[in-house]
Amino acid sequence: MLGGDVPRRGPALGRCARVSWRPTQLVVVVVVVGVAARTLLAGTIGLGVDESYAVSVARTLSWSYFDHPPLSFWLAGGVARLTGSERSVVVRLPFILLFAGSTWIMYRTGARLFGARAGAYAAWLLNLSPVFSISTGGWVLPDGPLMFFMLAAVYCMTRVLFPGDGSAPRAGWWLGAGLCGGFALLSKYHAIFLAAGALLFLLTTAEHRAWLRRPEPYAGAVLALALFLPVMIWNWQHGWVSFRFQGGRGVPVPGLHLRSLMQCIAGQAGYVLPWIWLPLVWLLVRGLWTGSRESKQWLLCCIAAGPIGVFTLASLGGNPGLPHWEAPGYLLVFPLLGASVASRLGRGEVAVGRWLNASAVAFVLLVVVAATHVATGWVARVAPALFTRGDPGLEALDWRDLGPELRTRGLLGPHRFVAATSWIDAGKIAYALGPGVPVLCLCAAPHHFAFMYDQTEFLGQSAVLIQRTGPANAGTVYSSYFQTMQDLGTLPIRRGEQTALEVGLYFGRGFRRPFAGGTQ
C-alpha cells in the first residue's frame, strides 16, 4: 500500500499488485524498469522519420532549427559528438534519462499537491500511456525536454504558491520556474501555454493575485525570454521561417469540419490509450467546472486547458493535426488522476486496482506487439488487411542497405553528393550514410536541410539521386538540373530477410543549377 497518512500495509496496492509499496519505492521501480526497457527498445528499433531527420540536421550546430527550437537537436548532436557514435541507443539516451526525470518530478509534484500516494500513482500511470512512455520517453523528439522542463517549472510554482508547511513562500522559486520555462521554450513552442496558463491562474485566484504586483514573477519571465533569445535572433535572420511554418500548419479551410474534429479526438484517445484518456478528460472538465475554488487543481487545469483546447478546436478548421500536439496538456492532468486513484483505492474500490493492473498488462502487450512488428513485420504478414494504407512500422526502418550498396558500386567519393526528393527521405538517407556524406534535399519543402548546405557550392559535381519507388520518375523531374541523368535501377531496403521497400537510384553528372521547386 502507498504510505502517507494511512497505514503502510493495506488494500491500496495489496489488492492491485499483491505487493505493499511505499510511494518512493514504487516510483523508483517504475523509473528503473522504464530506463532499462526503453534502453533495450532504443537499441533494437530503428529511428523514426522525425528522429532520423533530427539526428541528421543536428550535425550542423545552429541557434535554432526550421521546425523547432534547438534543445532536442543539441542533445542528439551533442551526445553523438561526445561519443563519436550515432547509434540509435546513443542518440536516444538523453531523452530516456529526461523521461526518468519527468517521472520523478511528476511524483514530487503530485505528492506536494495531493499526497505521496497520489504522486506515485500519477507517475506510474504516466508510464502506461504510449504518447508519454514511448515517444516522449525515448525518442529523439522535442517533446522529451519540453515535458521535463514544463513539469519542473510547474513544480517550482507549487513550491512558491503552495508552501504547505505554514511558512512564508520563498519567492526565489519564481526564478526556478522562469529558468525551467526558458528551457521548455528552447525545446518546443508549446511552452507558451505554460506561461499563458500560469498567468490565467494568477489572474483568477484572489489569494495569489497579489503576486502580479510583485517583481519576482516578472523576473522569472524575463529569465525565460532571455534563454529564448537565440531562437528569436535566428528566426529574425531567416525571415521568421519557423513561426511562419508552424503558424501555417493550422490555417483553416472555410466551414466547420466535424470529421476532422472527430479524427483529432480519436487520435488523442489512441495515443494516450482510451481507458486512461477518458478519466483524464473527465477530471479536466470537472476541474474547469469547479474553477478556482480548488486552487491546486485549478493551477493544473489552467495550464492543461491551453494545448488541449486550442489544438482540438483548431481541428474544426479542417486539419485534424497530430495527436501528440495536445499531449503537454494531458501531462498536467496526471496528478489529478493520481489523486483520484489514491482516493478510490483508499476507500477500498477494488475495481480501480484491477483497472491499474489491466492497464499495465495491456500496455506491455501493446509495446511487445508493436516493437516486434517494427523489427520483423510479422503483423503485416498475419493480417495484411490491417495495412491496406501502408505499414507505419516501415518509418522506423533504418536504411542500412544503402551505404554498403552505394560504396560497393563506387558511387560515393570526392566531388560527389547524394540528393533526396523529400525531407523525409533526406533524413533517412543522411542517417544511413553517416556524417561524412553531404545530402541535399532537392524539393520544395526541404525543412532544415535548406540551411545545412549552399547548393551553389556543389555546382559541377555529380550526384546520386535517391527516390522511393512510385509514380514520379526522378530521372525526368530532375534531368534539367544535371548535364546527364542515368537510371541505375532499384535497391531493396530489407527488414530482416524480407524486402520492406524499394528506392530508385539515379546518377546525375554535372549539377547545373540550384533546385527551384517543383516537387514535394
C-alpha positions as CSV (number, residue, x, y, z in Angstrom):
1,M,0.0,0.0,0.0
2,L,1.2,3.5,-0.6
3,G,2.1,5.4,2.5
4,G,1.3,8.9,3.7
5,D,-1.4,9.4,6.3
6,V,-2.7,5.9,6.1
7,P,-1.3,2.5,7.3
8,R,1.5,1.3,5.1
9,R,0.1,-2.1,4.6
10,G,-3.5,-2.4,3.5
11,P,-5.7,-2.6,0.4
12,A,-4.3,0.1,-1.9
13,L,-1.6,-1.8,-3.7
14,G,-2.1,-5.1,-1.8
15,R,-5.2,-5.6,-3.9
16,C,-3.9,-4.3,-7.2
17,A,-0.4,-5.6,-7.2
18,R,-0.2,-8.2,-4.3
19,V,2.8,-6.2,-3.0
20,S,3.0,-3.5,-0.4
21,W,4.9,-0.5,-1.7
22,R,5.9,2.8,-0.2
23,P,5.4,5.7,-2.7
24,T,9.1,6.3,-3.2
25,Q,9.7,2.6,-3.7
26,L,7.0,2.3,-6.4
27,V,8.4,5.3,-8.3
28,V,12.0,4.1,-8.1
29,V,10.9,0.7,-9.5
30,V,8.9,2.5,-12.3
31,V,12.0,4.6,-13.2
32,V,14.5,1.8,-13.1
33,V,12.3,-0.6,-15.1
34,G,11.4,2.2,-17.5
35,V,15.0,3.1,-18.2
36,A,16.0,-0.5,-18.8
37,A,13.1,-1.2,-21.1
38,R,13.5,2.0,-23.1
39,T,17.2,1.4,-23.5
40,L,16.5,-2.1,-24.8
41,L,14.0,-0.8,-27.3
42,A,16.3,2.0,-28.3
43,G,19.0,-0.4,-29.3
44,T,16.7,-2.8,-31.2
45,I,14.3,-0.5,-33.1
46,G,15.5,1.9,-35.8
47,L,14.9,5.7,-35.8
48,G,11.6,7.1,-36.9
49,V,11.2,9.7,-39.6
50,D,11.5,12.7,-37.3
51,E,14.3,11.1,-35.4
52,S,16.4,10.4,-38.5
53,Y,15.8,13.9,-39.6
54,A,16.7,15.4,-36.2
55,V,20.0,13.4,-35.9
56,S,21.0,14.3,-39.5
57,V,20.4,18.1,-39.2
58,A,21.8,18.2,-35.7
59,R,25.2,17.6,-37.3
60,T,25.2,21.3,-38.1
61,L,25.1,23.4,-34.9
62,S,22.6,26.1,-35.1
63,W,21.0,28.6,-32.7
64,S,17.6,27.3,-33.9
65,Y,16.2,25.0,-36.5
66,F,13.5,25.2,-39.1
67,D,10.9,23.0,-37.3
68,H,11.6,23.6,-33.6
69,P,13.8,25.4,-31.2
70,P,17.2,23.8,-30.7
71,L,17.4,21.9,-27.5
72,S,16.4,18.5,-28.7
73,F,18.8,18.9,-31.7
74,W,21.6,20.0,-29.4
75,L,21.0,16.9,-27.2
76,A,21.2,14.5,-30.1
77,G,24.1,16.2,-31.8
78,G,25.9,16.7,-28.5
79,V,25.8,13.1,-27.4
80,A,26.8,12.0,-30.9
81,R,29.9,14.3,-30.9
82,L,30.8,13.2,-27.3
83,T,30.6,9.5,-28.0
84,G,31.6,9.5,-31.7
85,S,28.5,7.4,-32.4
86,E,25.1,8.0,-33.9
87,R,23.7,4.6,-33.0
88,S,20.1,4.7,-32.1
89,V,20.6,3.8,-28.4
90,V,23.2,6.5,-28.1
91,V,21.3,9.4,-29.5
92,R,18.1,8.3,-27.7
93,L,19.8,8.0,-24.3
94,P,19.5,11.7,-23.2
95,F,15.7,11.5,-23.9
96,I,15.4,8.3,-21.9
97,L,17.1,9.9,-19.0
98,L,15.0,13.0,-19.3
99,F,11.8,11.0,-19.0
100,A,13.2,9.2,-16.0
101,G,13.5,12.7,-14.5
102,S,10.0,13.6,-15.7
103,T,8.6,10.5,-13.9
104,W,10.3,11.6,-10.7
105,I,9.1,15.2,-11.0
106,M,5.6,14.0,-11.7
107,Y,5.8,12.1,-8.4
108,R,7.1,15.0,-6.5
109,T,4.6,17.5,-7.9
110,G,1.7,15.2,-7.2
111,A,3.0,14.5,-3.7
112,R,3.2,18.2,-3.0
113,L,-0.3,18.9,-4.2
114,F,-2.3,15.8,-3.2
115,G,-0.1,13.5,-1.2
116,A,2.6,10.9,-1.7
117,R,0.2,8.1,-2.9
118,A,-1.3,10.5,-5.5
119,G,2.1,11.4,-6.8
120,A,3.2,7.8,-7.1
121,Y,0.1,6.8,-9.0
122,A,0.4,9.8,-11.3
123,A,4.0,8.8,-12.1
124,W,3.0,5.1,-12.7
125,L,0.1,6.0,-14.9
126,L,2.2,8.4,-16.9
127,N,4.4,5.4,-17.8
128,L,1.4,3.4,-19.0
129,S,0.4,5.9,-21.7
130,P,2.2,5.4,-25.1
131,V,2.4,9.0,-26.1
132,F,4.4,9.7,-23.0
133,S,6.1,6.5,-22.1
134,I,7.2,5.6,-25.7
135,S,7.6,8.6,-27.9
136,T,8.2,11.3,-25.3
137,G,10.0,8.8,-23.1
138,G,12.6,7.5,-25.5
139,W,12.6,9.1,-29.0
140,V,14.7,11.9,-30.4
141,L,11.9,14.5,-30.3
142,P,11.4,17.9,-28.8
143,D,8.7,16.6,-26.6
144,G,11.1,14.9,-24.2
145,P,12.8,18.1,-23.0
146,L,9.6,20.0,-23.3
147,M,7.7,17.7,-20.8
148,F,10.6,17.6,-18.4
149,F,11.1,21.3,-18.2
150,M,7.3,22.0,-18.1
151,L,6.9,19.7,-15.2
152,A,10.0,21.2,-13.5
153,A,8.5,24.7,-13.9
154,V,5.2,23.6,-12.5
155,Y,6.9,22.0,-9.5
156,C,8.8,25.3,-8.9
157,M,5.4,27.1,-9.0
158,T,3.9,24.7,-6.5
159,R,6.8,25.5,-4.1
160,V,6.0,29.2,-4.1
161,L,2.2,29.1,-4.5
162,F,1.6,26.2,-2.0
163,P,4.4,26.2,0.6
164,G,2.5,23.5,2.6
165,D,4.2,23.9,5.9
166,G,2.7,27.3,7.0
167,S,6.0,29.2,6.3
168,A,6.2,32.2,4.0
169,P,6.6,31.3,0.4
170,R,10.2,31.6,-1.0
171,A,9.9,33.9,-3.9
172,G,13.1,32.7,-5.4
173,W,11.2,29.7,-6.8
174,W,9.8,32.1,-9.4
175,L,13.3,32.3,-10.9
176,G,13.5,28.5,-10.9
177,A,10.1,28.5,-12.8
178,G,11.5,31.0,-15.2
179,L,14.7,29.1,-15.8
180,C,12.8,25.8,-16.5
181,G,10.2,27.7,-18.6
182,G,13.1,29.1,-20.7
183,F,14.4,25.6,-21.3
184,A,10.9,24.5,-22.2
185,L,10.8,27.3,-24.8
186,L,14.1,26.1,-26.1
187,S,12.5,22.7,-26.6
188,K,9.2,23.4,-28.3
189,Y,6.9,26.4,-29.0
190,H,4.2,24.6,-27.0
191,A,5.9,26.0,-23.9
192,I,4.0,29.3,-24.4
193,F,0.9,27.5,-22.9
194,L,2.9,27.2,-19.7
195,A,3.2,30.9,-19.4
196,A,-0.3,31.6,-20.5
197,G,-1.7,29.1,-18.0
198,A,0.3,30.5,-15.1
199,L,-0.9,34.0,-15.9
200,L,-4.5,32.8,-16.1
201,F,-4.1,31.1,-12.7
202,L,-2.7,34.3,-11.1
203,L,-5.5,36.4,-12.6
204,T,-8.3,34.2,-11.5
205,T,-7.3,33.3,-7.9
206,A,-7.8,36.0,-5.3
207,E,-5.3,34.6,-2.8
208,H,-2.5,34.5,-5.4
209,R,-3.3,37.6,-7.5
210,A,-1.0,39.7,-5.3
211,W,2.0,38.1,-7.0
212,L,1.1,40.2,-10.0
213,R,2.1,43.3,-8.0
214,R,5.5,41.8,-7.1
215,P,8.7,41.7,-9.2
216,E,9.5,38.0,-8.8
217,P,7.2,36.5,-11.4
218,Y,8.3,39.1,-13.9
219,A,11.9,38.4,-13.2
220,G,11.2,34.7,-13.9
221,A,9.5,35.7,-17.2
222,V,12.5,37.9,-18.2
223,L,14.9,35.0,-17.5
224,A,12.8,32.7,-19.7
225,L,12.7,35.2,-22.5
226,A,16.5,35.7,-22.2
227,L,17.0,32.0,-22.7
228,F,14.7,32.1,-25.7
229,L,16.5,35.0,-27.3
230,P,18.8,32.8,-29.6
231,V,15.7,31.4,-31.2
232,M,14.3,34.8,-31.9
233,I,17.6,36.1,-33.3
234,W,17.9,33.0,-35.6
235,N,14.4,33.4,-36.9
236,W,14.9,37.2,-37.4
237,Q,17.9,36.4,-39.5
238,H,16.0,33.8,-41.5
239,G,12.8,35.6,-42.2
240,W,10.9,34.2,-39.2
241,V,10.7,30.9,-41.1
242,S,9.9,28.7,-38.0
243,F,7.0,30.9,-36.9
244,R,5.6,31.0,-40.5
245,F,5.9,27.3,-40.9
246,Q,4.3,26.4,-37.6
247,G,1.6,29.0,-37.9
248,G,0.8,27.9,-41.4
249,R,0.0,24.3,-40.2
250,G,-3.2,25.4,-38.6
251,V,-4.6,27.6,-41.4
252,P,-8.3,26.8,-41.5
253,V,-10.4,25.8,-44.5
254,P,-13.8,27.6,-44.7
255,G,-16.5,25.9,-42.8
256,L,-16.8,23.6,-39.8
257,H,-15.2,20.2,-40.3
258,L,-16.7,17.8,-37.8
259,R,-14.9,14.9,-39.3
260,S,-11.5,16.5,-38.7
261,L,-12.6,17.2,-35.1
262,M,-13.6,13.5,-34.6
263,Q,-10.2,12.4,-36.1
264,C,-8.4,14.7,-33.8
265,I,-10.2,13.4,-30.7
266,A,-9.8,9.8,-31.8
267,G,-6.1,10.4,-32.3
268,Q,-5.8,11.8,-28.8
269,A,-7.6,8.9,-27.2
270,G,-5.5,6.4,-29.2
271,Y,-2.2,8.0,-28.3
272,V,-3.0,8.3,-24.6
273,L,-5.0,5.0,-24.5
274,P,-8.8,5.3,-24.3
275,W,-9.1,3.8,-20.7
276,I,-6.6,6.4,-19.4
277,W,-7.8,9.3,-21.7
278,L,-11.4,9.2,-20.6
279,P,-10.6,9.7,-16.9
280,L,-8.2,12.4,-17.8
281,V,-10.8,14.3,-19.8
282,W,-13.4,13.9,-17.1
283,L,-11.0,15.2,-14.4
284,L,-10.0,18.2,-16.6
285,V,-13.7,19.1,-17.3
286,R,-14.6,18.7,-13.6
287,G,-11.6,20.8,-12.6
288,L,-12.5,23.6,-15.0
289,W,-16.1,23.4,-13.8
290,T,-15.0,23.7,-10.2
291,G,-12.8,26.6,-11.1
292,S,-10.6,28.5,-8.7
293,R,-12.4,27.2,-5.6
294,E,-9.8,24.3,-5.6
295,S,-6.7,26.3,-6.3
296,K,-4.3,23.3,-6.5
297,Q,-6.2,21.5,-9.2
298,W,-7.1,24.9,-10.8
299,L,-3.4,25.6,-11.4
300,L,-3.0,22.3,-13.3
301,C,-6.2,22.8,-15.3
302,C,-5.3,26.4,-16.3
303,I,-2.1,25.1,-17.9
304,A,-3.6,21.9,-19.3
305,A,-6.6,23.5,-20.9
306,G,-4.5,25.6,-23.3
307,P,-2.9,23.0,-25.6
308,I,-5.9,20.6,-25.4
309,G,-8.5,23.3,-26.1
310,V,-6.6,25.2,-28.8
311,F,-5.5,22.3,-30.9
312,T,-8.7,20.4,-30.5
313,L,-10.8,23.4,-31.6
314,A,-8.4,24.2,-34.4
315,S,-9.2,20.9,-36.0
316,L,-12.6,22.2,-36.8
317,G,-10.8,24.2,-39.4
318,G,-10.2,21.1,-41.5
319,N,-6.8,19.9,-40.3
320,P,-7.0,17.2,-37.6
321,G,-3.4,17.9,-36.7
322,L,-1.1,15.4,-35.0
323,P,-2.4,13.6,-31.9
324,H,0.7,14.5,-29.8
325,W,0.1,18.2,-30.1
326,E,-2.3,18.1,-27.1
327,A,0.0,15.9,-25.0
328,P,1.5,18.7,-22.9
329,G,-2.0,19.5,-21.7
330,Y,-2.8,15.9,-20.7
331,L,0.6,15.8,-18.9
332,L,-0.7,18.2,-16.3
333,V,-3.8,16.2,-15.6
334,F,-2.0,13.1,-14.4
335,P,-1.6,14.5,-10.9
336,L,-5.4,14.8,-10.7
337,L,-5.7,11.2,-12.0
338,G,-3.2,10.1,-9.4
339,A,-5.1,11.8,-6.7
340,S,-8.4,10.2,-7.8
341,V,-6.9,6.8,-7.9
342,A,-5.3,7.1,-4.5
343,S,-8.6,8.3,-3.0
344,R,-10.6,5.5,-4.6
345,L,-8.1,2.8,-3.5
346,G,-8.1,4.3,0.0
347,R,-11.9,3.8,0.1
348,G,-11.3,0.1,-0.9
349,E,-12.6,0.3,-4.5
350,V,-11.2,-3.0,-5.8
351,A,-12.2,-2.2,-9.4
352,V,-9.7,0.6,-9.5
353,G,-6.9,-1.7,-8.6
354,R,-8.0,-4.1,-11.3
355,W,-8.1,-1.2,-13.8
356,L,-4.5,-0.4,-12.8
357,N,-3.4,-4.0,-13.3
358,A,-5.2,-4.3,-16.6
359,S,-3.7,-1.0,-17.8
360,A,-0.2,-2.2,-17.1
361,V,-0.8,-5.6,-18.8
362,A,-2.4,-4.1,-21.8
363,F,0.4,-1.5,-22.2
364,V,3.1,-4.2,-22.0
365,L,1.3,-6.3,-24.6
366,L,0.8,-3.3,-26.9
367,V,4.5,-2.5,-26.7
368,V,5.6,-6.1,-27.3
369,V,3.3,-6.4,-30.4
370,A,4.4,-3.0,-31.8
371,A,8.1,-3.5,-31.2
372,T,8.3,-7.0,-32.6
373,H,6.2,-5.9,-35.6
374,V,8.5,-2.9,-36.3
375,A,11.5,-5.2,-36.1
376,T,10.1,-8.1,-38.2
377,G,6.9,-7.0,-39.9
378,W,5.0,-10.1,-38.6
379,V,1.6,-8.4,-38.1
380,A,1.5,-7.4,-41.8
381,R,2.1,-11.0,-42.8
382,V,-0.5,-12.4,-40.4
383,A,-3.2,-9.7,-41.1
384,P,-2.4,-7.8,-44.3
385,A,-5.8,-6.2,-44.3
386,L,-4.7,-4.0,-41.4
387,F,-2.2,-2.3,-43.6
388,T,-4.1,-1.5,-46.8
389,R,-3.0,2.1,-46.4
390,G,0.6,1.2,-45.7
391,D,2.7,0.0,-42.8
392,P,3.6,2.8,-40.4
393,G,6.2,0.5,-38.9
394,L,8.4,1.0,-42.0
395,E,9.0,4.5,-40.9
396,A,11.1,3.1,-38.1
397,L,13.3,1.2,-40.5
398,D,16.9,2.3,-40.9
399,W,18.0,2.1,-44.5
400,R,21.1,0.2,-43.6
401,D,21.5,-1.4,-47.0
402,L,22.0,1.9,-48.6
403,G,25.6,2.8,-47.6
404,P,27.2,-0.6,-48.4
405,E,25.5,-0.8,-51.8
406,L,26.5,2.7,-52.9
407,R,30.1,2.2,-51.7
408,T,30.3,-1.2,-53.4
409,R,29.2,0.4,-56.7
410,G,31.7,3.2,-56.3
411,L,29.1,5.9,-56.3
412,L,30.3,7.8,-53.3
413,G,33.5,9.8,-53.2
414,P,35.1,13.2,-53.5
415,H,33.2,15.9,-55.5
416,R,30.0,13.9,-55.3
417,F,26.9,14.3,-53.2
418,V,23.7,12.5,-52.5
419,A,20.3,14.1,-53.3
420,A,16.9,13.2,-51.9
421,T,13.5,14.2,-53.2
422,S,11.8,14.9,-49.8
423,W,12.9,15.9,-46.4
424,I,11.6,12.6,-45.0
425,D,13.8,10.6,-47.3
426,A,16.7,13.0,-46.9
427,G,16.7,12.3,-43.1
428,K,16.6,8.5,-43.7
429,I,19.4,8.7,-46.3
430,A,21.6,11.1,-44.3
431,Y,21.3,9.0,-41.2
432,A,22.1,5.8,-43.1
433,L,25.2,7.2,-44.9
434,G,26.6,8.9,-41.8
435,P,28.0,12.4,-41.3
436,G,30.8,12.1,-44.0
437,V,28.4,12.2,-47.0
438,P,26.7,15.5,-47.9
439,V,23.0,15.0,-48.5
440,L,21.0,17.7,-50.3
441,C,17.2,17.8,-50.3
442,L,16.1,18.9,-53.7
443,C,12.5,19.6,-53.1
444,A,10.0,22.4,-52.5
445,A,9.9,21.7,-48.7
446,P,13.4,20.8,-47.6
447,H,12.9,21.9,-43.9
448,H,16.2,22.4,-42.2
449,F,18.2,20.7,-45.0
450,A,17.8,24.1,-46.8
451,F,20.2,25.7,-44.2
452,M,22.8,22.9,-44.0
453,Y,24.4,23.4,-47.4
454,D,24.7,26.1,-50.0
455,Q,23.7,24.3,-53.3
456,T,25.9,26.6,-55.3
457,E,29.0,25.0,-53.7
458,F,28.0,21.7,-55.5
459,L,27.7,23.1,-59.0
460,G,29.5,20.9,-61.5
461,Q,29.6,17.9,-59.2
462,S,27.9,14.6,-59.8
463,A,25.2,13.2,-57.5
464,V,23.4,10.0,-56.6
465,L,19.7,10.8,-56.6
466,I,17.6,8.5,-54.4
467,Q,13.8,8.3,-54.5
468,R,11.3,5.9,-53.1
469,T,9.7,4.0,-56.0
470,G,6.4,5.4,-57.0
471,P,4.6,7.2,-59.8
472,A,7.0,10.1,-60.1
473,N,10.2,9.5,-62.1
474,A,13.1,11.4,-60.6
475,G,15.1,10.9,-63.8
476,T,12.5,13.0,-65.7
477,V,11.8,15.6,-63.0
478,Y,15.4,16.3,-62.2
479,S,17.1,15.8,-65.6
480,S,17.2,19.6,-66.4
481,Y,19.3,20.1,-63.2
482,F,22.1,17.9,-64.5
483,Q,24.1,17.6,-67.7
484,T,23.2,13.9,-67.9
485,M,20.9,11.6,-65.9
486,Q,21.3,7.8,-65.8
487,D,18.8,5.4,-64.3
488,L,20.6,2.8,-62.1
489,G,17.6,0.7,-61.2
490,T,16.2,0.0,-57.8
491,L,17.7,-1.0,-54.5
492,P,15.7,-3.1,-51.9
493,I,15.7,-2.0,-48.3
494,R,15.3,-5.0,-46.1
495,R,13.6,-5.7,-42.8
496,G,15.2,-8.9,-41.6
497,E,15.1,-11.2,-44.5
498,Q,12.2,-9.5,-46.2
499,T,12.2,-6.6,-48.7
500,A,10.3,-3.8,-46.9
501,L,10.5,-1.1,-49.6
502,E,12.5,-0.2,-52.7
503,V,14.3,3.0,-53.7
504,G,15.2,4.1,-57.2
505,L,18.8,5.2,-57.9
506,Y,19.8,7.8,-60.5
507,F,23.2,9.1,-61.3
508,G,23.4,12.8,-62.4
509,R,26.6,14.2,-63.9
510,G,27.3,17.9,-63.7
511,F,24.9,19.7,-61.3
512,R,23.9,22.7,-63.4
513,R,21.8,24.9,-61.1
514,P,20.3,25.0,-57.7
515,F,16.9,23.4,-57.3
516,A,14.0,25.7,-57.6
517,G,11.0,23.6,-56.5
518,G,8.6,21.5,-58.5
519,T,8.2,18.5,-56.2
520,Q,7.3,17.8,-52.6
